[in-house]
């Protein structure tokens, strides 16, 4: 449980809610870090921009990117 409460998707702006709902469709639930970023529109947009740029660069590929994400999550103690 994070020390900062997660945003309620129903209370989010339409743009943020669309991203969170898309994550729920893809992953089964919105990504918890994005539920925290969503408290501030500029931080949320910056984080989304970073992930979009990393996806666009395509240097890792989808399979290797998933492995890296899980490895990093394990390193920081995140239950993925």
C-alpha positions as CSV (number, residue, x, y, z in Angstrom):
1,X,0.0,0.0,0.0
2,X,1.5,3.3,-1.0
3,X,1.8,6.2,1.4
4,X,0.0,8.4,-1.1
5,X,-3.5,7.3,-1.8
6,X,-4.2,6.3,-5.3
7,X,-6.6,8.4,-7.4
8,X,-10.1,7.2,-8.0
9,X,-10.4,6.5,-11.7
10,X,-14.0,7.7,-11.7
11,X,-12.8,11.1,-10.4
12,X,-10.0,11.4,-12.9
13,X,-10.2,13.7,-15.9
14,X,-11.5,12.1,-19.1
15,X,-8.0,12.0,-20.6
16,X,-6.4,10.3,-17.6
17,X,-9.4,8.0,-17.2
18,X,-9.0,6.8,-20.8
19,X,-5.3,5.9,-20.2
20,X,-6.2,4.1,-16.9
21,X,-9.1,2.2,-18.5
22,X,-6.9,1.1,-21.4
23,X,-4.3,-0.2,-18.8
24,X,-7.2,-2.0,-17.1
25,X,-8.1,-3.7,-20.4
26,X,-4.5,-4.6,-21.1
27,X,-3.3,-5.6,-17.6
28,X,-6.4,-6.3,-15.7
29,X,-6.1,-3.1,-13.6
30,X,-4.6,0.3,-14.0
31,X,-0.9,0.4,-13.2
32,X,-0.4,1.5,-9.6
33,X,2.3,4.0,-10.4
34,X,0.0,5.8,-12.9
35,X,-2.7,5.9,-10.2
36,X,-0.2,8.0,-8.2
37,X,1.1,10.1,-11.1
38,X,-2.6,11.0,-11.9
39,X,-2.7,13.3,-8.9
40,X,-0.8,15.9,-11.0
41,X,-1.7,16.3,-14.7
42,X,1.8,17.5,-15.6
43,X,3.5,14.6,-13.9
44,X,1.1,12.2,-15.4
45,X,1.7,13.6,-18.9
46,X,5.5,13.5,-18.4
47,X,5.5,9.9,-17.2
48,X,3.2,8.9,-20.2
49,X,5.5,10.8,-22.5
50,X,8.5,8.9,-21.2
51,X,6.9,5.5,-21.7
52,X,5.6,6.5,-25.1
53,X,9.1,7.5,-26.2
54,X,10.6,4.3,-24.9
55,X,7.9,2.3,-26.7
56,X,8.5,4.3,-29.9
57,X,12.2,3.8,-29.8
58,X,11.5,0.0,-30.0
59,X,15.1,-0.9,-29.1
60,X,14.1,-3.8,-26.8
61,X,11.1,-5.3,-28.5
62,X,7.9,-6.4,-26.6
63,X,9.2,-9.7,-25.2
64,X,12.5,-8.3,-23.9
65,X,10.7,-5.2,-22.5
66,X,8.3,-7.4,-20.5
67,X,11.3,-9.4,-19.1
68,X,13.1,-6.1,-18.1
69,X,9.9,-4.8,-16.5
70,X,9.5,-7.9,-14.4
71,X,13.2,-7.9,-13.5
72,X,13.1,-4.3,-12.3
73,X,9.9,-4.9,-10.4
74,X,11.6,-7.9,-8.6
75,X,14.7,-5.8,-7.8
76,X,12.6,-3.0,-6.1
77,X,10.4,-5.5,-4.3
78,X,7.3,-4.9,-6.4
79,X,4.9,-7.8,-6.7
80,X,4.3,-7.9,-10.4
